[in-house]
Each structure stands twice: as structure tokens, then as C-alpha cells.
Amino acid sequence: MSPFTVPIAEAQTQFPDLVFVRPLTPSAQKAAFHVRDAAGVDLCLKIVSPNYERDRLDREIQAMQLIDHPNVVKLREYTFSSRACQQQRHYIIEEFIDGRDFAEHLPTGQRWDLQTACDFFAPLCDGLCA
């Protein structure tokens, strides 16, 4: 499945109150951007694909509202709009967590030793348990 992308100029038009720092790695479900609000707070804007399953999105939003854990990103805002390009769009604004794409952690053909894998995945699993 190919990634869902949105041109940065289109996103800037929809969110003129945010400063766009850079696009982030998109997924099949969401286009993502590193942005800053008027106070200079770093945030992550996600524009949800029109093909995203609404039930799944509702569950994701509900989980983000309920979970308070240091290894789970915090939801700042969820918006539904029908004004974007004459189609319905869902937008999520989350706290921004600076980091690298997972693919950069494990170059092709390289294997982690057990301790490295445990150190990497233990916080991830802890967040998933929450």
C-alpha cells in the first residue's frame, strides 16, 4: 500500500496558524508534518487519509484521550473538516517526539543482539500495555 501524502503547500493553506518545519515520513493512513504553534511549541500534524477506516480512527482518538503514559504520544487536538478541497478530512495534532524513522535503526542485513533488542523494545511494549 502506497503512502498517503499531502503537498506541504496544501497543508499550509489549511493550517495558516502553524509554522511548517518539515514533512515527516507518511504512512498509508496519514500524511504527517513537524509544525510549531504560535507559542513555538513543536507539534505533529497528521492529515488522515480519506480511505482510513472511521471506526479505527475513532478507537485511536479515544485511546489517545484516555492514556496518560510517558511512552504514548499525547493528543493535543482532533478536528474534522469538510472544507478541505471539497472533501471530508480528519486532522490530528499530537505532541512532537523527535526521533528517527524505525528503518534507520536497523540497516538491511544487520541483526541486533538480545540486549539491544530488549533495550529498544521494552519501552515500546510498556507503552503498548498502557
A tleap script that builds the chain and sets N, CA, C and O, in Angstrom:
source leaprc.protein.ff14SB
mol = sequence {
  NMET SER PRO PHE THR VAL PRO ILE ALA GLU
  ALA GLN THR GLN PHE PRO ASP LEU VAL PHE
  VAL ARG PRO LEU THR PRO SER ALA GLN LYS
  ALA ALA PHE HIE VAL ARG ASP ALA ALA GLY
  VAL ASP LEU CYS LEU LYS ILE VAL SER PRO
  ASN TYR GLU ARG ASP ARG LEU ASP ARG GLU
  ILE GLN ALA MET GLN LEU ILE ASP HIE PRO
  ASN VAL VAL LYS LEU ARG GLU TYR THR PHE
  SER SER ARG ALA CYS GLN GLN GLN ARG HIE
  TYR ILE ILE GLU GLU PHE ILE ASP GLY ARG
  ASP PHE ALA GLU HIE LEU PRO THR GLY GLN
  ARG TRP ASP LEU GLN THR ALA CYS ASP PHE
  PHE ALA PRO LEU CYS ASP GLY LEU CYS CALA
}
set mol.1.N position { 0.846 -1.178 0.000 }
set mol.1.CA position { 0.000 0.000 0.000 }
set mol.1.C position { 0.894 1.244 0.000 }
set mol.1.O position { 1.806 1.353 0.819 }
set mol.2.N position { 0.640 2.154 -0.891 }
set mol.2.CA position { 1.489 3.341 -1.015 }
set mol.2.C position { 1.152 4.360 0.073 }
set mol.2.O position { 0.028 4.394 0.574 }
set mol.3.N position { 2.132 5.188 0.432 }
set mol.3.CA position { 1.889 6.183 1.480 }
set mol.3.C position { 0.899 7.256 1.034 }
set mol.3.O position { 0.836 7.620 -0.141 }
set mol.4.N position { 0.138 7.747 1.991 }
set mol.4.CA position { -0.780 8.853 1.751 }
set mol.4.C position { 0.016 10.144 1.938 }
set mol.4.O position { 0.595 10.369 3.001 }
set mol.5.N position { 0.044 10.972 0.929 }
set mol.5.CA position { 0.796 12.221 1.007 }
set mol.5.C position { -0.115 13.409 0.724 }
set mol.5.O position { -1.129 13.292 0.034 }
set mol.6.N position { 0.268 14.532 1.265 }
set mol.6.CA position { -0.410 15.803 1.035 }
set mol.6.C position { 0.693 16.822 0.773 }
set mol.6.O position { 1.629 16.922 1.566 }
set mol.7.N position { 0.609 17.575 -0.311 }
set mol.7.CA position { 1.632 18.598 -0.553 }
set mol.7.C position { 1.681 19.591 0.610 }
set mol.7.O position { 0.644 19.992 1.140 }
set mol.8.N position { 2.876 19.974 0.994 }
set mol.8.CA position { 3.034 20.869 2.135 }
set mol.8.C position { 2.299 22.192 1.909 }
set mol.8.O position { 1.769 22.767 2.859 }
set mol.9.N position { 2.260 22.682 0.673 }
set mol.9.CA position { 1.554 23.941 0.382 }
set mol.9.C position { 0.064 23.805 0.676 }
set mol.9.O position { -0.554 24.741 1.184 }
set mol.10.N position { -0.520 22.650 0.361 }
set mol.10.CA position { -1.939 22.419 0.656 }
set mol.10.C position { -2.175 22.383 2.165 }
set mol.10.O position { -3.151 22.949 2.659 }
set mol.11.N position { -1.285 21.721 2.889 }
set mol.11.CA position { -1.422 21.654 4.346 }
set mol.11.C position { -1.273 23.044 4.969 }
set mol.11.O position { -2.006 23.389 5.895 }
set mol.12.N position { -0.336 23.833 4.470 }
set mol.12.CA position { -0.138 25.191 4.986 }
set mol.12.C position { -1.382 26.042 4.771 }
set mol.12.O position { -1.709 26.879 5.613 }
set mol.13.N position { -2.077 25.841 3.663 }
set mol.13.CA position { -3.303 26.585 3.389 }
set mol.13.C position { -4.382 26.234 4.409 }
set mol.13.O position { -5.131 27.109 4.844 }
set mol.14.N position { -4.465 24.970 4.790 }
set mol.14.CA position { -5.473 24.522 5.746 }
set mol.14.C position { -5.141 24.933 7.173 }
set mol.14.O position { -6.041 25.059 8.004 }
set mol.15.N position { -3.855 25.146 7.471 }
set mol.15.CA position { -3.414 25.480 8.830 }
set mol.15.C position { -2.477 26.690 8.815 }
set mol.15.O position { -1.290 26.559 9.110 }
set mol.16.N position { -3.006 27.862 8.472 }
set mol.16.CA position { -2.150 29.048 8.379 }
set mol.16.C position { -1.604 29.512 9.729 }
set mol.16.O position { -0.660 30.300 9.773 }
set mol.17.N position { -2.188 29.031 10.832 }
set mol.17.CA position { -1.725 29.428 12.162 }
set mol.17.C position { -0.530 28.598 12.636 }
set mol.17.O position { 0.018 28.866 13.705 }
set mol.18.N position { -0.120 27.597 11.857 }
set mol.18.CA position { 1.024 26.763 12.214 }
set mol.18.C position { 2.206 27.073 11.301 }
set mol.18.O position { 2.033 27.403 10.127 }
set mol.19.N position { 3.404 26.962 11.859 }
set mol.19.CA position { 4.628 27.095 11.080 }
set mol.19.C position { 5.081 25.681 10.722 }
set mol.19.O position { 5.306 24.857 11.608 }
set mol.20.N position { 5.212 25.404 9.445 }
set mol.20.CA position { 5.603 24.075 8.994 }
set mol.20.C position { 7.117 23.965 8.985 }
set mol.20.O position { 7.798 24.716 8.288 }
set mol.21.N position { 7.639 23.026 9.760 }
set mol.21.CA position { 9.082 22.819 9.856 }
set mol.21.C position { 9.544 21.873 8.752 }
set mol.21.O position { 10.478 22.177 8.011 }
set mol.22.N position { 8.865 20.699 8.650 }
set mol.22.CA position { 9.228 19.741 7.607 }
set mol.22.C position { 8.195 18.630 7.531 }
set mol.22.O position { 7.506 18.351 8.512 }
set mol.23.N position { 8.084 17.995 6.374 }
set mol.23.CA position { 7.223 16.817 6.292 }
set mol.23.C position { 7.894 15.649 7.017 }
set mol.23.O position { 9.121 15.569 7.072 }
set mol.24.N position { 7.095 14.760 7.562 }
set mol.24.CA position { 7.594 13.562 8.215 }
set mol.24.C position { 7.252 12.355 7.349 }
set mol.24.O position { 6.491 12.471 6.389 }
set mol.25.N position { 7.806 11.218 7.682 }
set mol.25.CA position { 7.554 10.006 6.902 }
set mol.25.C position { 6.066 9.687 6.929 }
set mol.25.O position { 5.504 9.483 8.006 }
set mol.26.N position { 5.414 9.638 5.773 }
set mol.26.CA position { 3.984 9.334 5.749 }
set mol.26.C position { 3.738 7.838 5.894 }
set mol.26.O position { 4.636 7.021 5.685 }
set mol.27.N position { 2.510 7.498 6.254 }
set mol.27.CA position { 2.082 6.098 6.280 }
set mol.27.C position { 0.979 5.931 5.240 }
set mol.27.O position { 0.627 6.888 4.549 }
set mol.28.N position { 0.448 4.756 5.128 }
set mol.28.CA position { -0.669 4.537 4.210 }
set mol.28.C position { -1.924 5.241 4.706 }
set mol.28.O position { -2.842 5.497 3.926 }
set mol.29.N position { -1.972 5.559 6.010 }
set mol.29.CA position { -3.160 6.152 6.603 }
set mol.29.C position { -3.076 7.650 6.841 }
set mol.29.O position { -4.103 8.326 6.890 }
set mol.30.N position { -1.854 8.183 6.993 }
set mol.30.CA position { -1.739 9.589 7.377 }
set mol.30.C position { -0.516 10.254 6.754 }
set mol.30.O position { 0.554 9.655 6.641 }
set mol.31.N position { -0.709 11.520 6.350 }
set mol.31.CA position { 0.412 12.386 5.993 }
set mol.31.C position { 0.781 13.129 7.272 }
set mol.31.O position { -0.104 13.530 8.027 }
set mol.32.N position { 2.063 13.316 7.523 }
set mol.32.CA position { 2.477 13.921 8.791 }
set mol.32.C position { 3.477 15.049 8.557 }
set mol.32.O position { 4.285 15.017 7.629 }
set mol.33.N position { 3.388 16.055 9.443 }
set mol.33.CA position { 4.272 17.217 9.357 }
set mol.33.C position { 4.728 17.627 10.743 }
set mol.33.O position { 3.947 17.605 11.694 }
set mol.34.N position { 5.997 18.003 10.855 }
set mol.34.CA position { 6.504 18.644 12.060 }
set mol.34.C position { 6.122 20.112 11.936 }
set mol.34.O position { 6.505 20.779 10.975 }
set mol.35.N position { 5.359 20.619 12.920 }
set mol.35.CA position { 4.883 22.010 12.892 }
set mol.35.C position { 5.149 22.665 14.243 }
set mol.35.O position { 5.472 21.994 15.223 }
set mol.36.N position { 5.007 23.994 14.275 }
set mol.36.CA position { 5.091 24.755 15.528 }
set mol.36.C position { 3.878 25.657 15.636 }
set mol.36.O position { 3.422 26.231 14.648 }
set mol.37.N position { 3.363 25.773 16.848 }
set mol.37.CA position { 2.227 26.672 17.048 }
set mol.37.C position { 2.740 28.090 17.315 }
set mol.37.O position { 3.946 28.331 17.281 }
set mol.38.N position { 1.831 29.022 17.580 }
set mol.38.CA position { 2.189 30.431 17.775 }
set mol.38.C position { 3.112 30.640 18.976 }
set mol.38.O position { 3.885 31.597 19.011 }
set mol.39.N position { 3.029 29.738 19.961 }
set mol.39.CA position { 3.883 29.832 21.149 }
set mol.39.C position { 5.248 29.181 20.933 }
set mol.39.O position { 6.089 29.194 21.831 }
set mol.40.N position { 5.471 28.610 19.745 }
set mol.40.CA position { 6.745 27.964 19.453 }
set mol.40.C position { 6.834 26.521 19.911 }
set mol.40.O position { 7.922 25.945 19.940 }
set mol.41.N position { 5.697 25.928 20.270 }
set mol.41.CA position { 5.671 24.537 20.727 }
set mol.41.C position { 5.717 23.609 19.516 }
set mol.41.O position { 4.932 23.761 18.579 }
set mol.42.N position { 6.636 22.653 19.540 }
set mol.42.CA position { 6.739 21.665 18.468 }
set mol.42.C position { 5.593 20.669 18.569 }
set mol.42.O position { 5.315 20.127 19.639 }
set mol.43.N position { 4.932 20.436 17.434 }
set mol.43.CA position { 3.796 19.527 17.366 }
set mol.43.C position { 3.899 18.666 16.114 }
set mol.43.O position { 4.712 18.930 15.228 }
set mol.44.N position { 3.071 17.646 16.056 }
set mol.44.CA position { 2.979 16.795 14.868 }
set mol.44.C position { 1.554 16.896 14.335 }
set mol.44.O position { 0.600 16.533 15.024 }
set mol.45.N position { 1.414 17.385 13.117 }
set mol.45.CA position { 0.121 17.465 12.447 }
set mol.45.C position { -0.011 16.246 11.555 }
set mol.45.O position { 0.862 15.968 10.734 }
set mol.46.N position { -1.113 15.515 11.721 }
set mol.46.CA position { -1.387 14.361 10.858 }
set mol.46.C position { -2.691 14.606 10.126 }
set mol.46.O position { -3.720 14.902 10.734 }
set mol.47.N position { -2.631 14.477 8.818 }
set mol.47.CA position { -3.810 14.592 7.980 }
set mol.47.C position { -4.200 13.172 7.598 }
set mol.47.O position { -3.428 12.443 6.975 }
set mol.48.N position { -5.400 12.798 7.982 }
set mol.48.CA position { -5.846 11.414 7.831 }
set mol.48.C position { -6.351 11.169 6.406 }
set mol.48.O position { -7.084 11.981 5.840 }
set mol.49.N position { -5.948 10.050 5.854 }
set mol.49.CA position { -6.376 9.653 4.508 }
set mol.49.C position { -7.889 9.493 4.458 }
set mol.49.O position { -8.487 8.994 5.411 }
set mol.50.N position { -8.514 9.907 3.365 }
set mol.50.CA position { -9.962 9.711 3.227 }
set mol.50.C position { -10.345 8.227 3.213 }
set mol.50.O position { -11.507 7.896 3.446 }
set mol.51.N position { -9.402 7.341 2.947 }
set mol.51.CA position { -9.672 5.903 2.908 }
set mol.51.C position { -9.507 5.219 4.261 }
set mol.51.O position { -9.735 4.014 4.377 }
set mol.52.N position { -9.117 5.966 5.271 }
set mol.52.CA position { -8.897 5.400 6.606 }
set mol.52.C position { -10.231 4.950 7.193 }
set mol.52.O position { -11.236 5.649 7.068 }
set mol.53.N position { -10.239 3.799 7.825 }
set mol.53.CA position { -11.466 3.272 8.422 }
set mol.53.C position { -11.898 4.143 9.597 }
set mol.53.O position { -11.141 4.322 10.551 }
set mol.54.N position { -13.098 4.677 9.531 }
set mol.54.CA position { -13.595 5.602 10.549 }
set mol.54.C position { -13.644 4.957 11.933 }
set mol.54.O position { -13.312 5.611 12.921 }
set mol.55.N position { -14.053 3.683 12.026 }
set mol.55.CA position { -14.103 3.008 13.323 }
set mol.55.C position { -12.714 2.931 13.955 }
set mol.55.O position { -12.548 3.146 15.156 }
set mol.56.N position { -11.734 2.625 13.132 }
set mol.56.CA position { -10.356 2.536 13.638 }
set mol.56.C position { -9.876 3.902 14.110 }
set mol.56.O position { -9.232 4.012 15.153 }
set mol.57.N position { -10.187 4.932 13.351 }
set mol.57.CA position { -9.810 6.287 13.741 }
set mol.57.C position { -10.463 6.667 15.063 }
set mol.57.O position { -9.804 7.234 15.936 }
set mol.58.N position { -11.746 6.365 15.222 }
set mol.58.CA position { -12.444 6.667 16.474 }
set mol.58.C position { -11.785 5.964 17.657 }
set mol.58.O position { -11.626 6.561 18.722 }
set mol.59.N position { -11.400 4.703 17.478 }
set mol.59.CA position { -10.731 3.959 18.558 }
set mol.59.C position { -9.367 4.572 18.884 }
set mol.59.O position { -8.987 4.669 20.051 }
set mol.60.N position { -8.641 4.981 17.855 }
set mol.60.CA position { -7.327 5.595 18.054 }
set mol.60.C position { -7.452 6.903 18.842 }
set mol.60.O position { -6.695 7.144 19.782 }
set mol.61.N position { -8.405 7.736 18.454 }
set mol.61.CA position { -8.616 9.012 19.143 }
set mol.61.C position { -9.023 8.757 20.592 }
set mol.61.O position { -8.496 9.392 21.505 }
set mol.62.N position { -9.946 7.841 20.805 }
set mol.62.CA position { -10.394 7.527 22.165 }
set mol.62.C position { -9.227 7.036 23.024 }
set mol.62.O position { -9.087 7.455 24.174 }
set mol.63.N position { -8.400 6.162 22.480 }
set mol.63.CA position { -7.256 5.656 23.231 }
set mol.63.C position { -6.294 6.787 23.585 }
set mol.63.O position { -5.794 6.853 24.708 }
set mol.64.N position { -6.038 7.667 22.633 }
set mol.64.CA position { -5.120 8.780 22.893 }
set mol.64.C position { -5.675 9.726 23.958 }
set mol.64.O position { -4.906 10.343 24.694 }
set mol.65.N position { -6.986 9.845 24.046 }
set mol.65.CA position { -7.602 10.705 25.051 }
set mol.65.C position { -7.530 10.077 26.443 }
set mol.65.O position { -7.439 10.790 27.443 }
set mol.66.N position { -7.570 8.761 26.509 }
set mol.66.CA position { -7.631 8.067 27.789 }
set mol.66.C position { -6.268 7.727 28.384 }
set mol.66.O position { -6.123 7.679 29.605 }
set mol.67.N position { -5.288 7.496 27.552 }
set mol.67.CA position { -3.994 7.007 28.031 }
set mol.67.C position { -3.071 8.165 28.395 }
set mol.67.O position { -2.876 9.100 27.618 }
set mol.68.N position { -2.515 8.076 29.584 }
set mol.68.CA position { -1.515 9.041 30.041 }
set mol.68.C position { -0.283 8.237 30.441 }
set mol.68.O position { -0.193 7.733 31.560 }
set mol.69.N position { 0.652 8.126 29.524 }
set mol.69.CA position { 1.843 7.310 29.750 }
set mol.69.C position { 3.020 7.976 29.040 }
set mol.69.O position { 2.856 8.506 27.941 }
set mol.70.N position { 4.195 7.957 29.652 }
set mol.70.CA position { 5.342 8.637 29.033 }
set mol.70.C position { 5.765 8.057 27.678 }
set mol.70.O position { 6.455 8.731 26.914 }
set mol.71.N position { 5.366 6.826 27.370 }
set mol.71.CA position { 5.751 6.217 26.098 }
set mol.71.C position { 4.620 6.216 25.079 }
set mol.71.O position { 4.689 5.512 24.072 }
set mol.72.N position { 3.583 7.000 25.339 }
set mol.72.CA position { 2.461 7.128 24.406 }
set mol.72.C position { 2.290 8.617 24.093 }
set mol.72.O position { 2.169 9.444 24.996 }
set mol.73.N position { 2.282 8.936 22.816 }
set mol.73.CA position { 2.155 10.325 22.393 }
set mol.73.C position { 0.826 10.910 22.884 }
set mol.73.O position { -0.187 10.214 22.947 }
set mol.74.N position { 0.850 12.190 23.227 }
set mol.74.CA position { -0.346 12.854 23.745 }
set mol.74.C position { -1.076 13.608 22.635 }
set mol.74.O position { -0.474 14.327 21.838 }
set mol.75.N position { -2.375 13.419 22.615 }
set mol.75.CA position { -3.229 14.107 21.658 }
set mol.75.C position { -3.425 15.544 22.113 }
set mol.75.O position { -3.756 15.787 23.273 }
set mol.76.N position { -3.225 16.493 21.212 }
set mol.76.CA position { -3.473 17.905 21.515 }
set mol.76.C position { -4.809 18.358 20.948 }
set mol.76.O position { -5.541 19.117 21.582 }
set mol.77.N position { -5.121 17.875 19.726 }
set mol.77.CA position { -6.349 18.325 19.071 }
set mol.77.C position { -6.761 17.305 18.025 }
set mol.77.O position { -5.921 16.704 17.356 }
set mol.78.N position { -8.061 17.121 17.895 }
set mol.78.CA position { -8.616 16.304 16.814 }
set mol.78.C position { -9.689 17.139 16.152 }
set mol.78.O position { -10.581 17.656 16.824 }
set mol.79.N position { -9.611 17.274 14.830 }
set mol.79.CA position { -10.548 18.112 14.092 }
set mol.79.C position { -11.076 17.353 12.890 }
set mol.79.O position { -10.339 16.640 12.209 }
set mol.80.N position { -12.363 17.520 12.645 }
set mol.80.CA position { -12.997 17.006 11.437 }
set mol.80.C position { -13.430 18.207 10.630 }
set mol.80.O position { -14.040 19.130 11.171 }
set mol.81.N position { -13.128 18.213 9.346 }
set mol.81.CA position { -13.497 19.333 8.497 }
set mol.81.C position { -13.997 18.828 7.158 }
set mol.81.O position { -13.457 17.870 6.605 }
set mol.82.N position { -15.014 19.464 6.645 }
set mol.82.CA position { -15.479 19.131 5.303 }
set mol.82.C position { -15.107 20.235 4.320 }
set mol.82.O position { -15.559 20.219 3.176 }
set mol.83.N position { -14.288 21.195 4.752 }
set mol.83.CA position { -13.942 22.330 3.902 }
set mol.83.C position { -12.710 22.086 3.042 }
set mol.83.O position { -12.482 22.814 2.076 }
set mol.84.N position { -11.925 21.091 3.369 }
set mol.84.CA position { -10.657 20.867 2.672 }
set mol.84.C position { -10.889 20.254 1.298 }
set mol.84.O position { -11.286 19.095 1.184 }
set mol.85.N position { -10.645 21.024 0.282 }
set mol.85.CA position { -10.721 20.538 -1.097 }
set mol.85.C position { -12.051 19.861 -1.392 }
set mol.85.O position { -12.106 18.884 -2.139 }
set mol.86.N position { -13.113 20.379 -0.808 }
set mol.86.CA position { -14.464 19.865 -1.038 }
set mol.86.C position { -14.622 18.400 -0.610 }
set mol.86.O position { -15.499 17.697 -1.113 }
set mol.87.N position { -13.784 17.949 0.304 }
set mol.87.CA position { -13.921 16.581 0.792 }
set mol.87.C position { -13.755 16.562 2.309 }
set mol.87.O position { -13.207 17.494 2.899 }
set mol.88.N position { -14.227 15.506 2.917 }
set mol.88.CA position { -14.121 15.392 4.365 }
set mol.88.C position { -12.697 14.994 4.737 }
set mol.88.O position { -12.105 14.100 4.131 }
set mol.89.N position { -12.171 15.665 5.731 }
set mol.89.CA position { -10.818 15.364 6.208 }
set mol.89.C position { -10.817 15.357 7.723 }
set mol.89.O position { -11.542 16.114 8.368 }
set mol.90.N position { -9.996 14.494 8.270 }
set mol.90.CA position { -9.779 14.433 9.707 }
set mol.90.C position { -8.329 14.843 9.952 }
set mol.90.O position { -7.426 14.452 9.212 }
set mol.91.N position { -8.122 15.636 10.999 }
set mol.91.CA position { -6.798 16.126 11.347 }
set mol.91.C position { -6.510 15.794 12.798 }
set mol.91.O position { -7.384 15.905 13.658 }
set mol.92.N position { -5.284 15.389 13.060 }
set mol.92.CA position { -4.847 15.108 14.419 }
set mol.92.C position { -3.611 15.954 14.678 }
set mol.92.O position { -2.700 16.013 13.852 }
set mol.93.N position { -3.590 16.604 15.830 }
set mol.93.CA position { -2.386 17.313 16.257 }
set mol.93.C position { -1.939 16.662 17.558 }
set mol.93.O position { -2.686 16.603 18.534 }
set mol.94.N position { -0.704 16.176 17.548 }
set mol.94.CA position { -0.130 15.468 18.689 }
set mol.94.C position { 1.111 16.203 19.163 }
set mol.94.O position { 1.623 17.094 18.486 }
set mol.95.N position { 1.586 15.811 20.344 }
set mol.95.CA position { 2.885 16.318 20.755 }
set mol.95.C position { 3.911 15.779 19.759 }
set mol.95.O position { 3.718 14.707 19.186 }
set mol.96.N position { 4.984 16.509 19.557 }
set mol.96.CA position { 6.028 16.091 18.627 }
set mol.96.C position { 7.114 15.376 19.404 }
set mol.96.O position { 7.631 15.898 20.392 }
set mol.97.N position { 7.454 14.185 18.957 }
set mol.97.CA position { 8.551 13.422 19.548 }
set mol.97.C position { 9.643 13.346 18.486 }
set mol.97.O position { 9.459 12.724 17.440 }
set mol.98.N position { 10.764 13.971 18.757 }
set mol.98.CA position { 11.850 13.968 17.790 }
set mol.98.C position { 12.545 12.614 17.811 }
set mol.98.O position { 12.828 12.064 18.875 }
set mol.99.N position { 12.808 12.104 16.661 }
set mol.99.CA position { 13.480 10.815 16.581 }
set mol.99.C position { 13.728 10.441 15.142 }
set mol.99.O position { 13.530 11.236 14.224 }
set mol.100.N position { 14.168 9.211 14.968 }
set mol.100.CA position { 14.467 8.719 13.634 }
set mol.100.C position { 13.407 7.709 13.212 }
set mol.100.O position { 12.739 7.101 14.048 }
set mol.101.N position { 13.270 7.546 11.926 }
set mol.101.CA position { 12.402 6.526 11.368 }
set mol.101.C position { 12.942 5.160 11.807 }
set mol.101.O position { 14.155 4.947 11.822 }
set mol.102.N position { 12.051 4.245 12.160 }
set mol.102.CA position { 12.476 2.930 12.629 }
set mol.102.C position { 13.416 2.242 11.644 }
set mol.102.O position { 14.357 1.567 12.060 }
set mol.103.N position { 13.174 2.401 10.348 }
set mol.103.CA position { 14.013 1.758 9.332 }
set mol.103.C position { 15.474 2.192 9.450 }
set mol.103.O position { 16.369 1.451 9.043 }
set mol.104.N position { 15.727 3.372 9.996 }
set mol.104.CA position { 17.097 3.857 10.157 }
set mol.104.C position { 17.822 3.152 11.297 }
set mol.104.O position { 19.052 3.147 11.341 }
set mol.105.N position { 17.069 2.558 12.220 }
set mol.105.CA position { 17.676 1.880 13.363 }
set mol.105.C position { 18.269 0.527 12.988 }
set mol.105.O position { 19.190 0.040 13.644 }
set mol.106.N position { 17.742 -0.066 11.945 }
set mol.106.CA position { 18.174 -1.416 11.595 }
set mol.106.C position { 18.462 -1.510 10.103 }
set mol.106.O position { 17.592 -1.887 9.317 }
set mol.107.N position { 19.682 -1.165 9.718 }
set mol.107.CA position { 20.026 -1.258 8.296 }
set mol.107.C position { 19.829 -2.686 7.770 }
set mol.107.O position { 19.946 -3.654 8.521 }
set mol.108.N position { 19.538 -2.800 6.510 }
set mol.108.CA position { 19.284 -4.087 5.877 }
set mol.108.C position { 20.428 -5.063 6.142 }
set mol.108.O position { 21.605 -4.737 5.984 }
set mol.109.N position { 20.044 -6.258 6.546 }
set mol.109.CA position { 21.030 -7.305 6.762 }
set mol.109.C position { 21.686 -7.284 8.131 }
set mol.109.O position { 22.410 -8.219 8.475 }
set mol.110.N position { 21.455 -6.259 8.911 }
set mol.110.CA position { 22.071 -6.162 10.230 }
set mol.110.C position { 21.141 -6.780 11.274 }
set mol.110.O position { 19.920 -6.663 11.170 }
set mol.111.N position { 21.718 -7.431 12.271 }
set mol.111.CA position { 20.923 -8.025 13.351 }
set mol.111.C position { 21.335 -7.398 14.673 }
set mol.111.O position { 22.501 -7.055 14.871 }
set mol.112.N position { 20.377 -7.251 15.572 }
set mol.112.CA position { 20.658 -6.744 16.907 }
set mol.112.C position { 20.956 -7.918 17.835 }
set mol.112.O position { 20.417 -9.013 17.674 }
set mol.113.N position { 21.817 -7.664 18.797 }
set mol.113.CA position { 21.996 -8.673 19.845 }
set mol.113.C position { 20.789 -8.565 20.784 }
set mol.113.O position { 20.031 -7.597 20.716 }
set mol.114.N position { 20.617 -9.546 21.645 }
set mol.114.CA position { 19.437 -9.631 22.503 }
set mol.114.C position { 19.298 -8.403 23.402 }
set mol.114.O position { 18.191 -7.891 23.566 }
set mol.115.N position { 20.387 -7.923 23.984 }
set mol.115.CA position { 20.303 -6.777 24.899 }
set mol.115.C position { 19.853 -5.511 24.171 }
set mol.115.O position { 19.029 -4.757 24.690 }
set mol.116.N position { 20.384 -5.277 22.983 }
set mol.116.CA position { 19.994 -4.106 22.198 }
set mol.116.C position { 18.513 -4.173 21.850 }
set mol.116.O position { 17.800 -3.176 21.966 }
set mol.117.N position { 18.046 -5.348 21.422 }
set mol.117.CA position { 16.631 -5.520 21.088 }
set mol.117.C position { 15.753 -5.284 22.319 }
set mol.117.O position { 14.723 -4.618 22.218 }
set mol.118.N position { 16.140 -5.811 23.460 }
set mol.118.CA position { 15.362 -5.613 24.700 }
set mol.118.C position { 15.333 -4.146 25.100 }
set mol.118.O position { 14.282 -3.628 25.478 }
set mol.119.N position { 16.476 -3.471 25.021 }
set mol.119.CA position { 16.545 -2.050 25.376 }
set mol.119.C position { 15.657 -1.206 24.466 }
set mol.119.O position { 15.043 -0.235 24.909 }
set mol.120.N position { 15.595 -1.583 23.196 }
set mol.120.CA position { 14.797 -0.823 22.240 }
set mol.120.C position { 13.299 -1.101 22.416 }
set mol.120.O position { 12.493 -0.171 22.439 }
set mol.121.N position { 12.933 -2.374 22.538 }
set mol.121.CA position { 11.521 -2.741 22.522 }
set mol.121.C position { 10.831 -2.694 23.886 }
set mol.121.O position { 9.603 -2.625 23.931 }
set mol.122.N position { 11.568 -2.728 24.995 }
set mol.122.CA position { 10.932 -2.699 26.324 }
set mol.122.C position { 10.081 -1.440 26.524 }
set mol.122.O position { 8.937 -1.565 26.959 }
set mol.123.N position { 10.584 -0.228 26.227 }
set mol.123.CA position { 9.729 0.956 26.379 }
set mol.123.C position { 8.536 0.950 25.425 }
set mol.123.O position { 7.447 1.402 25.778 }
set mol.124.N position { 8.750 0.440 24.223 }
set mol.124.CA position { 7.675 0.350 23.253 }
set mol.124.C position { 6.562 -0.576 23.776 }
set mol.124.O position { 5.383 -0.229 23.715 }
set mol.125.N position { 6.941 -1.733 24.281 }
set mol.125.CA position { 5.955 -2.682 24.825 }
set mol.125.C position { 5.266 -2.109 26.058 }
set mol.125.O position { 4.074 -2.337 26.265 }
set mol.126.N position { 6.003 -1.370 26.870 }
set mol.126.CA position { 5.424 -0.736 28.056 }
set mol.126.C position { 4.328 0.253 27.648 }
set mol.126.O position { 3.268 0.304 28.272 }
set mol.127.N position { 4.586 1.028 26.611 }
set mol.127.CA position { 3.574 1.956 26.102 }
set mol.127.C position { 2.378 1.232 25.519 }
set mol.127.O position { 1.240 1.656 25.718 }
set mol.128.N position { 2.619 0.141 24.799 }
set mol.128.CA position { 1.512 -0.644 24.225 }
set mol.128.C position { 0.645 -1.261 25.317 }
set mol.128.O position { -0.572 -1.355 25.161 }
set mol.129.N position { 1.255 -1.679 26.410 }
set mol.129.CA position { 0.479 -2.245 27.527 }
set mol.129.C position { -0.461 -1.193 28.135 }
set mol.129.O position { -1.561 -1.517 28.581 }
set mol.130.N position { -0.019 0.051 28.146 }
set mol.130.CA position { -0.872 1.124 28.708 }
set mol.130.C position { -2.119 1.262 27.869 }
set mol.130.O position { -2.970 2.103 28.162 }
savepdb mol mol.pdb
quit
